[in-house]
Amino acid sequence: MKLKLCYDSYMYYVIQRHHNDHQKRYFAYAITKYISAKNTQNIIIEINHDGVIKRKWSPKEDIILLTADKELFRTTMERLEAIKEHHLEKINAAQEKLNLDIIQFNEALQKEFEIIQSSSPTNLSN
């Protein structure tokens, strides 16, 4: 198995899928080293977090971008953030409309309940 070990003075930039939150679909971070092989499903990433080197592995299919090109990383992040903001605005507007529709639905049901209750021959409120 031939490993690709990247460890030099470069900083690598990663964008990775995030599956647990529909409003945050990716992580972005910088790494100093990664290890990969053609015949494996995962990539090992080395992160320097508060002066401590930590290794984590990720499925290759979750890696959207792995580059040493900081400008490519930056422009890609700007595009992703613009798309996210645009769609979150749509989602928030739809949520507000849904909440208003639910309130109107509940008010209409309450009025119908009151009409049914007041016209019922066995009105229990008397």
C-alpha contacts under 8 A as a table, 3 or more apart, distances in Angstrom:
res1	aa1	res2	aa2	distance
1	M	37	A	7.15
1	M	39	N	7.46
2	K	37	A	6.11
2	K	38	K	7.54
3	L	35	I	6.78
3	L	36	S	5.74
3	L	37	A	4.66
3	L	38	K	7.70
4	K	35	I	5.66
4	K	36	S	5.09
4	K	37	A	5.74
5	L	33	K	7.58
5	L	34	Y	6.30
5	L	35	I	4.79
5	L	36	S	6.72
6	C	33	K	5.53
6	C	34	Y	5.61
6	C	35	I	6.47
7	Y	10	Y	7.63
7	Y	32	T	6.82
7	Y	33	K	5.03
7	Y	34	Y	7.26
8	D	32	T	7.73
8	D	33	K	7.66
9	S	32	T	7.92
10	Y	32	T	6.86
10	Y	68	A	6.56
11	M	30	A	6.58
11	M	31	I	5.99
11	M	32	T	5.16
11	M	33	K	7.81
11	M	68	A	5.96
12	Y	30	A	5.64
12	Y	31	I	5.16
12	Y	32	T	6.03
12	Y	33	K	7.29
12	Y	66	L	6.69
12	Y	67	T	5.42
12	Y	68	A	4.40
12	Y	69	D	7.52
12	Y	70	K	7.86
13	Y	28	A	7.41
13	Y	29	Y	5.94
13	Y	30	A	4.48
13	Y	31	I	6.16
13	Y	65	L	7.50
13	Y	66	L	5.62
13	Y	67	T	5.32
13	Y	68	A	6.06
13	Y	69	D	7.59
13	Y	70	K	6.96
13	Y	73	F	6.44
14	V	27	F	7.91
14	V	28	A	5.57
14	V	29	Y	5.47
14	V	30	A	6.12
14	V	31	I	7.36
14	V	63	I	7.16
14	V	64	I	7.49
14	V	65	L	5.43
14	V	66	L	4.63
14	V	67	T	6.74
14	V	73	F	7.82
15	I	26	Y	6.50
15	I	27	F	5.64
15	I	28	A	4.46
15	I	29	Y	6.78
15	I	63	I	6.15
15	I	64	I	5.37
15	I	65	L	5.01
15	I	66	L	6.73
16	Q	26	Y	5.27
16	Q	27	F	5.16
16	Q	28	A	6.41
16	Q	62	D	5.47
16	Q	63	I	4.48
16	Q	64	I	5.35
16	Q	65	L	7.02
17	R	25	R	5.77
17	R	26	Y	4.27
17	R	27	F	6.37
17	R	62	D	5.02
17	R	63	I	6.44
17	R	64	I	6.79
18	H	21	D	7.01
18	H	24	K	6.81
18	H	25	R	4.74
18	H	26	Y	4.53
18	H	27	F	6.29
18	H	62	D	7.90
19	H	22	H	7.35
19	H	25	R	6.33
19	H	26	Y	7.89
20	N	25	R	7.87
21	D	24	K	5.30
21	D	25	R	6.43
22	H	25	R	6.03
23	Q	84	K	7.97
23	Q	88	L	7.50
24	K	27	F	7.93
30	A	47	I	7.43
31	I	34	Y	7.52
31	I	45	I	6.91
31	I	46	E	6.01
31	I	47	I	5.08
31	I	48	N	7.17
32	T	46	E	6.23
32	T	47	I	6.38
32	T	48	N	7.37
33	K	45	I	6.14
33	K	46	E	5.16
33	K	47	I	7.46
34	Y	43	I	6.96
34	Y	44	I	5.50
34	Y	45	I	4.43
34	Y	46	E	5.91
35	I	43	I	5.86
35	I	44	I	5.02
35	I	45	I	6.53
36	S	40	T	7.42
36	S	42	N	7.07
36	S	43	I	4.91
36	S	44	I	6.54
37	A	40	T	5.56
37	A	43	I	7.64
40	T	43	I	7.82
41	Q	59	P	5.83
41	Q	60	K	5.80
41	Q	61	E	7.84
42	N	57	W	6.38
42	N	58	S	5.43
42	N	59	P	4.26
42	N	60	K	5.01
43	I	57	W	5.51
43	I	58	S	5.45
43	I	59	P	6.24
43	I	60	K	5.87
44	I	55	R	6.66
44	I	56	K	5.73
44	I	57	W	4.29
44	I	58	S	6.53
45	I	55	R	5.58
45	I	56	K	5.40
45	I	57	W	5.96
45	I	58	S	7.68
46	E	53	I	6.61
46	E	54	K	5.67
46	E	55	R	4.47
46	E	56	K	6.58
47	I	53	I	5.67
47	I	54	K	5.18
47	I	55	R	6.18
47	I	56	K	7.92
48	N	51	G	5.78
48	N	52	V	5.49
48	N	53	I	4.50
48	N	54	K	6.21
49	H	52	V	5.21
49	H	53	I	6.23
49	H	54	K	6.86
58	S	62	D	6.92
58	S	63	I	7.59
59	P	62	D	5.47
59	P	63	I	7.14
60	K	63	I	5.38
61	E	64	I	7.56
63	I	66	L	6.94
65	L	73	F	7.82
67	T	70	K	7.49
67	T	72	L	7.82
67	T	73	F	7.13
69	D	72	L	5.38
69	D	73	F	6.34
70	K	73	F	5.01
70	K	74	R	6.10
71	E	74	R	4.99
71	E	75	T	6.12
72	L	75	T	5.28
72	L	76	T	5.98
73	F	76	T	5.17
73	F	77	M	6.10
74	R	77	M	5.13
74	R	78	E	6.22
75	T	78	E	5.04
75	T	79	R	6.25
76	T	79	R	5.14
76	T	80	L	6.19
77	M	80	L	5.07
77	M	81	E	6.00
78	E	81	E	5.15
78	E	82	A	6.11
79	R	82	A	5.16
79	R	83	I	6.24
80	L	83	I	5.17
80	L	84	K	6.07
81	E	84	K	4.94
81	E	85	E	6.03
82	A	85	E	5.19
82	A	86	H	6.12
83	I	86	H	5.19
83	I	87	H	6.23
84	K	87	H	5.30
84	K	88	L	5.93
85	E	88	L	5.07
85	E	89	E	6.10
86	H	89	E	5.34
86	H	90	K	6.61
87	H	90	K	4.98
87	H	91	I	6.12
88	L	91	I	4.84
88	L	92	N	5.96
89	E	92	N	5.15
89	E	93	A	6.13
90	K	93	A	5.15
90	K	94	A	6.09
91	I	94	A	5.09
91	I	95	Q	6.06
92	N	95	Q	4.97
92	N	96	E	6.19
93	A	96	E	5.14
93	A	97	K	6.26
94	A	97	K	5.06
94	A	98	L	6.02
95	Q	98	L	4.97
95	Q	99	N	6.10
96	E	99	N	5.10
96	E	100	L	6.25
97	K	100	L	5.06
97	K	101	D	6.10
98	L	101	D	5.00
98	L	102	I	6.11
99	N	102	I	5.08
99	N	103	I	6.28
100	L	103	I	5.11
100	L	104	Q	6.20
101	D	104	Q	5.04
101	D	105	F	5.96
102	I	105	F	4.98
102	I	106	N	6.09
103	I	106	N	5.15
103	I	107	E	6.17
104	Q	107	E	5.05
104	Q	108	A	6.11
105	F	108	A	5.12
105	F	109	L	6.14
106	N	109	L	5.07
106	N	110	Q	6.05
107	E	110	Q	5.03
107	E	111	K	6.26
108	A	111	K	5.18
108	A	112	E	6.28
109	L	112	E	5.03
109	L	113	F	6.07
110	Q	113	F	5.02
110	Q	114	E	6.19
111	K	114	E	5.06
111	K	115	I	6.21
112	E	115	I	5.03
112	E	116	I	6.09
113	F	116	I	5.12
113	F	117	Q	5.93
114	E	117	Q	5.02
114	E	118	S	5.99
115	I	118	S	5.24
115	I	119	S	6.12
116	I	119	S	5.30
116	I	120	S	5.99
117	Q	120	S	5.29
117	Q	123	N	6.22
118	S	123	N	6.56
119	S	123	N	7.55
120	S	123	N	5.29
123	N	126	N	6.22
